Every structure is written in structure tokens, then in C-alpha cells.
């Protein structure tokens, strides 16, 4: 089979976690008017209840901290339903001027019955290690938890992003079939529900962007985490199941799930991986399975630091796979382009586990029936099955 | 608390005014910031079919901003100019971001250095700071452009006028703008240049030869005074002209008020000159008292007794709930504080700097269910 258009392997539509997922909280954006308006353009003020726009004169005279405290007190006392938590969301000027947010947080938590978390919008090109907005927002959410030691009473916590796991997700299936209680992110009914996260026995992380949040939970509540990334390689998936079995004293029959794609029709394969999770791991896996990957469209780098002149988006975790590609397939053309338009077409997208819609650059999008928005249905071997479906190949394997 | 915005989104800032002025010119507008907030705020405010300018953010990193290496910045500006689609720009406008303004980056020196590298291109620095409003940005842009004019050029072209402040933010309806131009031409004047849109640097440089300036919005007041002082050009306000609004946005607002039965007191919340025009038209129809209030420039010269500046949401709420005013004319977004059960009337007059008219970027503040805090 020859594909004439690049195949866009579309993973779950990645979004940053929403601060408003935590019930009974409010957000105060602190920054210049321009910063507030910019953020609202990106819908970052979806959860923003208020904005504090301080003129330069107040900032340079050192009045920022008292004014923030005054603003929060006003918001708290005016609210009909008193919030239990506040996010202080700040723009670039605050970072530059060195506002004492730790002091502000401590003062507010003394004056009012509130948990306060500071989220710093680092618009500057951050280092490669950063998970970007997803990491920032996730970390901010769990910084709302009071510091202390988890009593490990509420079960395992699955730290995923804003896109919920679909019910048929293999990982959820594992916990359900083994009757292990599981807490899920973004399904909290009230603030007390959210606080239960702080007493989890273990955290599971499947998205590398959320590792910083897991570290935050470990630091604040002493809860260990297990990183089981989405993978496209059978041995990594088997390893993930082994880790789960070891942790929960189970024995999973891998044969029930095992699947490995095989190329039976492609003579060339051009890929558009701008929306895919772990694109370099995916590219390597396909090549190792015998698919003739002939070109890749990859995301333009959104982050850089002074020493890194690379234009291609490669997070640290994927660097070994990216280097493997460069060494073993040095002539493989990699075209760098901005993020796929499909990310900006409103709330439309495909769920994993459904047939891919072909997307061309004119915006034509052949969407199959039954699609849902933003649910990640795959993890484990389902990732490979989904991949096979997206590549329209016949399933081979037992 | 005056700096706190609980319900409304803060209004369009100075960088938006500047971007709007140059939107229909061959300008490359570069915001000196990492995330393009200086230029993205403009995209939230208006969407113009005739936009030909290119707006970009410098996209520098934090360390670069801290180190303040002007040569590095100028190289980055130069790189932007040399990109494929930017090379036919004949004007580069350098905008501050809130951070660069706060740390007092010498953007004027950057502009001079860039000008040396690009002698065939005009480079204009702006002293915006991301906290002032759009009208101050417009005013700043007019004054920067006037610096390009020959200060010794005193010869006047008879019967010509400049329209200072005719812009798409204060007069978003093309019919309003047309009505204004017709009113001026009807008096026998020829419009030499417009400050606020249709920016043509050669024509703007020639503006100092106009016989007279007409201030069409408050953003034009300072430029008018500057031109009077430097080039001896007298100025007056649009209120000296009879404008036939017909069925334009302004006309519809007037018709809506006239359809009401004898309101005793009217409050207009908007830009000062256009609000004064409405006041003039309403008074002709016998409305006894009209007060103008504004979030923006409210100049003493054309302010009437009782006119006032609105400082914050708390004051807006108080004003809107004041039973003195039978009718309030203002942007629909202010209705967040309006008591629908009152028997008073609210006439909507949209004002883009207050609320964006580009629905694609409407955030939570602009949804219909937005209510009181």
C-alpha cells in the first residue's frame, strides 16, 4: 500500500489539566492587563474568576504582596459559596520582580480557611525538561493539598491529564478486574473529595508531562509513584504489566492482551506525528515492526533554552529514541511544522480506539461515526491495536 | 478594590490601539516579549478583513531579557524582518511587553540600532506598557508618527483637514466612519489624512500641511495640541459638524433612545468624543440631561459638568444601579451589572475595546450566562 498523504496518527487530544476541575476553588490572575487578555485568548481564564491588574508603580514600590492579600480577602468575603482553595496565577512581570508568593500563601492560609497554590505562567521558553502547561497546571492542582503524610487509606490514584480515561481503557480494566480501588483525577465532587488524593497509597502516572505533579505529591504527602508510560513496544508493555503485578501481587495472563502489529501492505509510510503521544518512541517502534517509515512530520519546538538550537520537539524522555532514529535512519526526512490544525478546531477530535480520520492540510477531515471527544481509551496493548486500526492493517498476532 | 476585575475582562490595552492603527498598513509589528502577548491581545479585540500588517512576538527567553543585550534583540528583530513574508514591510513598529516596559528596556535605542541596519525601512518605537488603555496607545502612535514629519514645513494646503482619531476601535461600524467623513466633506473640506487607520506614512507626514485638524475621538486630542503648537494647525471637534448617522451603529442607538418616552436623564458610557456627539444629538431631541462617563480619556476641554471617569467595577455597578438615570447607553457587557427588573432602559452600543467582537476568542466573560459575581 502506498499512502499519498501523511498518515496522521492522532492520539487523545492533549489538553492541560483544568484548575476548575478542583471544586470549590477560585483563581486570581495577577499581572498586567495585557497578560490577562492574552491568557483569555487562549481560554486560560476559563477558570479564572478574577484578575488583579497592578500598575508598575505599585509593583516597583513593593505593594504587590499586600494588594494580593487584600484582593483575596475581598473575593473570599464577597463569595456566596466560600471557596476552600485559591489558585494564584501570575504572569511574567511577577516572576521578574520576585514577588514573595510563599509569604503570601502562608499569610492567606493563616488569615482565611483556605488552601492556596501558586501557578507561575512561565511564558519564556522553558528548558526541555519542563512538561509545559500540562505540568505546570497539574503541579499547581496538587500543591493545594496540605503538607503532611498520607495515611494511605483511599486507594491508588491515577494521575492523568484532563482527558479522562475511557471506561474500556486497559489500565482501568486491570484495576476493575483485580478489584483494586482506584481514584481518578478530575472526577471530584467537592473539595473534600479532592483531598482524598492526599491519602492515596500509590500514584500511577501514564503521561510523562505529569511526572512533576507526581513528584509534588511525593514531596507534599509522602506518596510514591509508579510511572507506566504509554508505549508502542511489546516488551515495554509487558514490563509495565510486570510492575503492576509485582506492586499489587497479581498475575496477569499476557496472552489475553498480547498484540504486535505487522506490516503486510505498506510499501511506504509517511507519518504526521504532531498530535501523537511519544512520537519518537512510536516512530522507532514502527520501524522495528518492519513498517517502511519514509518521512515524518514532527512538531516545531515550543521550548528552547540558550544552548539548544534544535528546532524539533523532543522531550528528554524520548531523546534515546530520537537519537536511535538519527543514528539508524540518518536519511529519514523529518519535516518540522507547527502544531496540527486539528488541535485548534474546537472541541472535535477522535478517541483512541476509533478509526482514524484522515486529515489533510486543507482542513478536510473524514470523521468516522461514533467518535467522542478527548477520551484516552488506550494504554498497554490497546495502544498497538489502535495503531493497527489507524494504519488500516489487518490484525495479526495472538 | 480598584485593581480588581471580578466580572469583566480588563479592557484593550495600549498595544491594541497601536496594532489597530497600523493594521491596514504594510507594517511589521514586533512585540518584545516571549509569548506575543503584546500582539495577541489585539487579536482578541478586533478581526479586520483589511488587515495587512504582520504581528509577531520576539520570542526571546528569560535570560535574554535579564541580560539586556540590545545587540541580541536587534539581531532578533532583523531576523524577523528577513523572514519570507515580512520583507515587503516598509514599517517596523517595536512594542514593549509588560515585562520589558517594567524593566525599562531602552526600546528607542533598539529602534535606532535597527534603523541603521535597515535604512530603507521606517522603525517606530512605542512606549506602551500593557496596562494603559487602547486610546493612550493610539495617541502615542499618532505622536510617534508626527515625529517623522518635517517640523519646518509650515505651508498649508487650503481647505484640507486631518481626521484625528478616526479608528476602528471607537467606530467599528464602517457606516459610522463614512457618516463622519461625509459630514466633514459636506462642509467643503478635503480629507488630507486620517490618524487611526488607513495608515500611509507619506500622507501622515504630509498631514502637517492641513489647514485644520478635526478631533474625532479622544485619542486624537494630544496630537491635535501638538500640531497646533508645532505647526500652527488649529483644531476643533467633530461636535462642530452635523453628522447624519442614518442607520449606522450610532444612528441605531439614537433611534432606540428616541423611541423611548421622554427619558429625563441619560447616562452614556463610552469614548468621550463619540459620546459627546450622541449627547448633542439627544439634546436636540429635547432630552434634558445627558451625562457622559468613560473608562478612558476624559479631557477637561470637552468635559461638561457632571461628566466623570469610571475607575473600577464597583463604581460601574453603583452607577448602573443609580435610579437617577432613566436610560443608560453602553456596551452590552456592562449589563452584567444591570438590574433587568428595573423599569429603566439599557441601550446597547458595542465598543470593541471593552468587549471583543470576534467570537472565536470569546472567553468566559463573554458568554451569555455571565452573571454577577
Boltz contact constraints between the chains, C-beta under 6 A:
constraints:
  - contact:
      token1: [A, 32]
      token2: [B, 98]
      max_distance: 6.0
  - contact:
      token1: [A, 32]
      token2: [B, 130]
      max_distance: 6.0
  - contact:
      token1: [A, 32]
      token2: [B, 131]
      max_distance: 6.0
  - contact:
      token1: [A, 33]
      token2: [B, 10]
      max_distance: 6.0
  - contact:
      token1: [A, 33]
      token2: [B, 13]
      max_distance: 6.0
  - contact:
      token1: [A, 33]
      token2: [B, 131]
      max_distance: 6.0
  - contact:
      token1: [A, 34]
      token2: [B, 13]
      max_distance: 6.0
  - contact:
      token1: [A, 34]
      token2: [B, 37]
      max_distance: 6.0
  - contact:
      token1: [A, 34]
      token2: [B, 41]
      max_distance: 6.0
  - contact:
      token1: [A, 34]
      token2: [B, 98]
      max_distance: 6.0
  - contact:
      token1: [A, 34]
      token2: [B, 130]
      max_distance: 6.0
  - contact:
      token1: [A, 35]
      token2: [B, 37]
      max_distance: 6.0
  - contact:
      token1: [A, 35]
      token2: [B, 98]
      max_distance: 6.0
  - contact:
      token1: [A, 36]
      token2: [B, 10]
      max_distance: 6.0
  - contact:
      token1: [A, 37]
      token2: [B, 41]
      max_distance: 6.0
  - contact:
      token1: [A, 37]
      token2: [B, 44]
      max_distance: 6.0
  - contact:
      token1: [A, 38]
      token2: [B, 37]
      max_distance: 6.0
  - contact:
      token1: [A, 38]
      token2: [B, 40]
      max_distance: 6.0
  - contact:
      token1: [A, 38]
      token2: [B, 41]
      max_distance: 6.0
  - contact:
      token1: [A, 40]
      token2: [B, 9]
      max_distance: 6.0
  - contact:
      token1: [A, 40]
      token2: [B, 363]
      max_distance: 6.0
  - contact:
      token1: [A, 41]
      token2: [B, 40]
      max_distance: 6.0
  - contact:
      token1: [A, 41]
      token2: [B, 44]
      max_distance: 6.0
  - contact:
      token1: [A, 41]
      token2: [B, 361]
      max_distance: 6.0
  - contact:
      token1: [A, 43]
      token2: [B, 363]
      max_distance: 6.0
  - contact:
      token1: [A, 45]
      token2: [B, 363]
      max_distance: 6.0
  - contact:
      token1: [A, 46]
      token2: [B, 364]
      max_distance: 6.0
  - contact:
      token1: [A, 50]
      token2: [B, 6]
      max_distance: 6.0
  - contact:
      token1: [A, 51]
      token2: [B, 5]
      max_distance: 6.0
  - contact:
      token1: [A, 52]
      token2: [B, 3]
      max_distance: 6.0
  - contact:
      token1: [A, 52]
      token2: [B, 4]
      max_distance: 6.0
  - contact:
      token1: [A, 53]
      token2: [B, 3]
      max_distance: 6.0
  - contact:
      token1: [A, 53]
      token2: [B, 10]
      max_distance: 6.0
  - contact:
      token1: [A, 54]
      token2: [B, 3]
      max_distance: 6.0
  - contact:
      token1: [A, 55]
      token2: [B, 131]
      max_distance: 6.0
  - contact:
      token1: [A, 56]
      token2: [B, 102]
      max_distance: 6.0
  - contact:
      token1: [A, 71]
      token2: [B, 1]
      max_distance: 6.0
  - contact:
      token1: [A, 71]
      token2: [B, 4]
      max_distance: 6.0
  - contact:
      token1: [A, 74]
      token2: [B, 1]
      max_distance: 6.0
  - contact:
      token1: [A, 92]
      token2: [B, 99]
      max_distance: 6.0
  - contact:
      token1: [A, 93]
      token2: [B, 98]
      max_distance: 6.0
  - contact:
      token1: [A, 93]
      token2: [B, 99]
      max_distance: 6.0
  - contact:
      token1: [A, 93]
      token2: [B, 102]
      max_distance: 6.0
  - contact:
      token1: [A, 96]
      token2: [B, 99]
      max_distance: 6.0
  - contact:
      token1: [A, 123]
      token2: [B, 34]
      max_distance: 6.0
  - contact:
      token1: [A, 123]
      token2: [B, 35]
      max_distance: 6.0
  - contact:
      token1: [A, 124]
      token2: [B, 34]
      max_distance: 6.0
  - contact:
      token1: [A, 124]
      token2: [B, 61]
      max_distance: 6.0
  - contact:
      token1: [A, 124]
      token2: [B, 62]
      max_distance: 6.0
  - contact:
      token1: [A, 125]
      token2: [B, 61]
      max_distance: 6.0
  - contact:
      token1: [A, 306]
      token2: [B, 63]
      max_distance: 6.0
